[in-house]
Amino acid sequence: MHRLQGKYALITGASQGLGREIAIAYAQEGVAGIAIVARSGERLAEVRDACRQAAGRLRLNEIAPQTKVLSIVADLVRQEDIERVVATTLSEFNGRLDILVNNASAIGPSPMPFLLDYPLEDFRNVINTNLIAPFLLIKKALPAAIENGGSIINVTSDAGVTGYPGWGAYGISKFGIEGMSQTWAAELEESNVRVNWVDPGNMNTAMHRAAEPEEDPTQWADPVDVTEVFVYLASDESQNVNGQRFQAQEENWGLEEARSLMTVNQ
């Protein structure tokens, strides 16, 4: 049995980069259903096909039943789109939602200005995408997650623990994700929903290349190489892990007790 067999997942920012690779990794682990969300329908279609291909290889080996892949075009700045995303997902998955990955992020203007010169509308857009949208998605998805048990995984950044010049609204939004994740984890501690957050580190993605055009992207990790922690946190192996910050590219994911936690839950 594969690690995510029988589970249903919702992944935002899934049309490219890390979100794309998480979706494919979940399909490879036999997830029953994946809702992939992004603004680009064309790119989502490519990811949907890649997920179906990955799941199809499992079916050929009679390892897992068919994976349902649902692609939803949405702008997470819009509250009505967020409500539609969750409602559509629950409708298509018969009320089930076991895994929520809040991956979608906006970087803001490129090159990124200092806060003194940051346009207000750009600031609002980044905060709405990176912080308000995950907050609303968790609120809307929580009843289903509580009913069946579930895992909420928020994507953070080193810019959410250290303030860097020029990272402006993005860094502020990730500071918010860090605090919000800790608060959700504490408030849900007595439920069967766990909340953890992952810093994937420097990755060779379009967003990162736009943020640091002067850097050499070949020195950064390929997103496919940091997906294992997302599979672990989505699986029952992490059922007793709550309120932890993971660093995808660090030994033991940067968590002192990570290896012992993994051993206990395997």
N, C-alpha and C positions, 0 to 999 in steps of 0.2 A: 504494500500500500504506500502510495506516495504521500509526502508530508502534508499536503494541503487538500487531499481528496475529500470531497463533500463540503468544502467551504466556499463561501461567496465573498468576493472582494470588490471594493471600489477604489480606484486609483486616479488621482487628479494629476494634471500635467503629464499625461501619458502619451502624448504624440511624438515625443522625441527624448533623447538624453536618458536620464536616470529613470523617469517614469516608464518609458518604453521598455527598458531592460527589466524593471521590476515586473511589469505585466507579463513579459515572455517567461521570466523565471517562475512566476506563479503558474502559468500554463504548463510549464515543464514539470511542475510538482503536482499536477493533477487536480488543480482547483476546479470546482464544479461550475463556477461562473465568475466572470470578471467584467465589471463596468469600467471602461476607460473613458476619461473625460479630458477634453482640451478644446481650444478655440478653432483649431484647424481640422475640418472634416476630412480633407484629403490625406493628411498625415495620419489621422486616426484610422483611416481605412487600411493603410499599410500596416500599422501596428496590429489591428484586428486580424488581418490575414496572417501575420507572423505568429500571433498567439494561436490561431487555429491550426497552423502548420505544426507548431510545437506540441499542441495537445493531440493532434492527429497521429504523431509518432507514438504516443503512449497507447492510443487505441489500437494501432496496428499490433502492438505487443500485448494487447488484452490486459493492460495494467490499470487503465482508468476509463470511466465512461466519458461521453462527449462533454467537452467544456463549452459552456455558452458564453460567447463574447459579445458584449453590448457596448457599442460606441455611442457616446453622447457629446454632441457639440454644445459647448456652453461657455459663457463668459462669467467667471466666478466673482467679478466685481458686482454683478447684478444679483440681488437677493432672490429675485424670482427664478433666475437660472439655477441657483443653488437648490431651491425648493423643488424645482423640476427634476434636477439630477437625482436627488434622493428618492423622490416619489416614483420616478421611472425605474430606478434600480430595484426598489422594494417590490414594485408591481411585477417586474420581469423575473425576479428571483423568489417569488412567492413569500414575500415578507422577511426573507433572510438577508442578513448582512453581518458577516463574521469579521471582516477585515476592512479597515478604512486607512488608506495611505494618503496623507495630506502632503503631496509633493509639489503641487503647482507653485511657482514663484515668479515674481516680476523683479527685474534688476533695477529698473528706472532708466533715466537718460544715459546715453553713452556718448562721450565719456561722462562718468558720474561726477556731478558738481559737489562742491562743499555745501553744507547745510545752509549757509548764509545766502547762497545763490540758488537754492533748490526750488524749482517751480512748485507751487502749492498743489496743482492738479496732478502732477507727476507723483508728488509725495502721497497724496490720497490714494492714487491708483495702486502704488506699491503696498501700502498698509492694508488696503481693502483686499488685495489679492493674497498677500502673504500671511495676514493675521486675522482679519475679520472673516474671510471665507473659511479657513479651517475651524474657527470658532462656531460658525453657523452650521457647517457640515457635521461637526460632532454633535451639536444640539439636535439636529434633525435626524441623524442616524442612531442616536443613543438608545431610544426605546427598543428598536430591533436588536441592537447589540446586547442590551441588558437581558432581553428575553432568551437569547440563545447562547450568550457568552461571546466575547469578542476581543479583538485587539485593535487599538488605535495607534498608528505610527505617524508621528509628525517629523518632517524633515527640517533640520536646523542647519546651523553653520557656525564656524569659528567666529564669524562676524557677529554672532549672537552672544558671545561671552567676552569679547574684546572690541572696544570701539576703534575702528580704523578710519583715518582721514579719507574722505571721499566715498565711503560706503553708505553714507547717509541713510535714506529711508530703508534700504535693504537691511542694513545692520540693525536699525531700530526695530524693524519688523521681526527679525530673528531673536533679538532680546525678548520681544513679546512672546514669541513661540516657546522660548525656554521657560518663561514664567507661567504661561498658560498651561503648558504640558505638565509642569509640576503641580499646578493647582487642580487640573482635571484628575491627575493620578491620585492626589490626596483625597479629593471628594468622592472618587469612585472606588476607593480602597476596599470598601465592604461589599462591592458588587462583584459580578463575574466579568467585568470589563477591565482590561489593563491598558494603560497609556504609557508609551515609551517614545523617545525621540532619538533621531539618528543624525549625526553630522557625517555626511558622506566624504568630506575632504575635497581637495582640489580634483576636479574631473574635467576631462576634455569634452565640454559641451558647448553648444552655441551661446548659451547665456554667459558662461564663464569666459569664453573667448571675447565676447563683447565687453565684459567688465574689465578685463585686463589684456587689451590688445597688444601691449608691449611685451608680454610674457610668451614663453615657448610652450605651447599646449602639448607638445609631445612629451613633456615632463610630467604631465598630469595623468591620473588614472583613467582608464576606460570605464565608463559607467557599468558595463557588464561585470566588471571585477569587484564591485562593491555591493552586489545584490544579495549575497548570502545572509547578511544580517537581517535583511528585510524578510527573507524566507523564514529564518529562525523566529523572528518576532511574530510572524503571522501564524506559525505552527503551534501545535500543542506542546512542543518542547519548551516553550516560554510561558506556559500557562500560569506559573507562579512569579513571573517577572513583571514588576510594575514600578513606574516612577524612576526609570533609569535612563541615563544619557549614554548612547553608544557612539563610538567613533569608528566608522566603517573601515578605515585604512590602518588603524592601530592594532598592535598585538592584543589579543583577547578583546578586541573592539574597544580598547581604552578603558575597560571596566575591570577593576581588581577582582571582583567576584564572578565575572562573566563565565570563566571556565568551570567553576564549581557549580554555578547555576545550570549550565548546560549539562553537566554530568548528572546532576540530580534529576533533571527532567527528561533525560534520554532513556 
